[in-house]
Amino acid sequence: MPLQGAEHFFRKGMACLSDHRPGEAARHFLTAMQLERNQGVRRSEMRYLSYFGFASALAGGSLKEAVAACETAVGRQPGNPDLHANLARVHVLAGDLPSALRAAGAGLAIDPEHRELQSLLRAGERRRRPPLRFLPRNHPVNRVLGRLRASLGTQEKAPPARSERGLPPLS
């Protein structure tokens, strides 16, 4: 059972995250963890550690430490999909999309209806068209041109919807 004071600081941290103040949120989550430690709690709340990692990554802290915090939380409480969501978010911030997709997939295996995990998975699965569509996606020319396009940050216009092309919508 969480300590009353620690839970108070956790809720304050969540409010700060909602208000887009990740640095302040990280301090509140850290305070919650310290209160638990000072009281000799044997089974720490892993959500405090997980949200601390996420908030500190958002605030510009060490991404390596944020990933480690979130991985530790997931490792100690693997059945909590929110912890997997935080790990996925931190991997996205670190630029590690494959790890983010794995974390999101693991969380969705626990709770297939988790909206944040569904959103993370959908966002990560979007792939742009290959630069030269007449060549396979993995062709070396497409790979080089794709990297060049990504480094330039050019945007590709989405293809028109099936109905706009005169085709019936897919069910």
C-alpha positions in Angstrom: 0.0 0.0 0.0 1.5 3.4 -1.0 2.4 5.9 1.7 -0.1 8.8 2.1 2.7 11.4 1.7 4.4 9.7 -1.2 1.0 9.3 -3.0 0.4 13.1 -2.5 3.7 13.9 -4.2 2.9 11.4 -7.0 -0.4 13.1 -7.7 1.4 16.5 -7.7 3.8 15.1 -10.2 1.0 13.9 -12.4 -0.6 17.3 -12.3 2.7 18.9 -13.3 3.0 16.5 -16.2 -0.5 17.5 -17.3 0.5 21.2 -17.1 3.6 20.5 -19.3 6.1 21.1 -16.4 8.2 17.9 -16.6 11.1 19.2 -14.5 8.8 20.0 -11.6 7.0 16.7 -12.1 10.3 14.8 -11.9 11.1 16.5 -8.6 7.7 15.4 -7.1 8.2 11.8 -8.3 11.7 11.8 -6.8 10.3 13.1 -3.5 7.7 10.3 -3.5 10.5 7.7 -3.9 12.6 9.3 -1.2 9.7 9.3 1.3 9.2 5.6 0.6 12.9 4.9 1.1 13.0 7.0 4.4 10.0 5.0 5.7 11.6 1.7 4.9 9.0 0.5 2.4 9.9 -2.9 1.2 7.9 -3.0 -2.0 8.3 0.4 -3.6 5.7 1.8 -6.0 7.3 1.2 -9.5 5.0 3.8 -11.0 6.9 6.5 -9.0 10.1 5.3 -10.6 8.6 4.9 -14.1 7.0 8.4 -14.2 10.2 9.9 -12.7 12.1 8.4 -15.7 9.6 9.7 -18.2 9.4 13.2 -16.6 13.1 13.5 -16.4 13.5 12.5 -20.0 10.9 15.1 -21.0 12.8 17.7 -18.9 16.0 17.1 -20.9 17.7 14.8 -18.3 19.8 11.9 -19.2 18.0 9.6 -21.6 20.1 6.7 -20.6 19.2 7.1 -17.0 15.5 7.6 -17.9 15.5 4.4 -20.0 17.2 2.5 -17.1 14.6 3.8 -14.6 11.6 2.8 -16.8 13.2 -0.6 -17.6 13.7 -1.3 -13.9 10.1 -0.4 -13.2 8.8 -2.7 -15.9 11.2 -5.5 -14.8 9.9 -5.3 -11.2 6.2 -4.9 -12.2 5.8 -6.3 -15.7 2.0 -6.6 -15.5 1.4 -2.8 -15.5 0.7 -1.5 -19.0 1.3 2.2 -17.9 4.9 1.3 -17.1 5.3 -0.2 -20.6 3.8 3.1 -22.0 6.3 5.2 -20.1 9.2 3.0 -21.3 7.9 3.3 -24.9 7.7 7.1 -24.6 11.2 7.3 -23.3 12.5 5.2 -26.1 10.8 7.5 -28.5 12.4 10.5 -26.9 15.8 8.6 -27.2 15.2 8.0 -30.9 15.0 4.2 -30.5 11.8 3.4 -32.4 12.2 -0.4 -32.5 12.6 -0.5 -28.7 9.6 1.8 -28.3 7.5 -0.5 -30.5 8.6 -3.5 -28.6 7.6 -1.9 -25.3 4.3 -0.7 -26.7 3.6 -4.2 -28.0 4.4 -5.8 -24.6 2.0 -3.4 -22.9 -0.7 -4.1 -25.4 -0.3 -7.8 -24.7 -1.4 -7.0 -21.1 -4.1 -4.5 -22.0 -5.2 -4.5 -25.7 -7.5 -1.5 -25.0 -4.8 0.8 -23.6 -5.2 4.0 -25.6 -1.8 5.5 -25.1 -0.1 2.3 -26.1 -2.3 2.0 -29.2 -1.5 5.5 -30.1 2.3 4.9 -29.7 2.1 1.8 -31.8 0.1 3.4 -34.6 2.5 6.4 -34.7 5.6 4.2 -34.8 4.3 2.0 -37.6 3.8 4.8 -40.1 6.3 4.4 -42.9 6.8 6.8 -45.8 6.8 5.6 -49.3 10.1 4.6 -50.8 11.7 7.5 -52.8 11.7 5.4 -56.0 8.5 3.3 -55.9 9.5 1.2 -58.9 12.4 -0.3 -56.8 12.0 -2.5 -53.7 12.0 -0.7 -50.4 15.2 -2.3 -49.3 17.1 -1.5 -52.6 20.4 0.3 -51.8 19.3 3.3 -53.9 16.0 3.7 -52.0 17.8 3.3 -48.7 20.4 6.0 -49.5 17.7 8.4 -50.9 15.4 7.6 -47.9 18.2 8.6 -45.5 18.9 11.7 -47.4 15.2 12.7 -47.4 15.0 12.0 -43.7 18.1 14.2 -43.0 16.7 17.0 -45.0 13.4 16.7 -43.2 11.3 16.9 -46.3 7.6 16.0 -45.9 5.8 13.7 -48.3 2.2 14.4 -49.0 -0.1 11.5 -48.0 -1.7 9.6 -50.8 -5.3 10.4 -51.4 -8.0 8.4 -49.7 -9.4 5.5 -51.7 -12.8 7.3 -52.0 -11.0 10.4 -53.5 -9.5 8.1 -56.2 -12.9 6.7 -57.1 -12.4 3.4 -55.2 -14.8 2.1 -52.6 -13.6 2.5 -49.0 -12.0 -0.5 -47.4 -13.9 -2.2 -44.6 
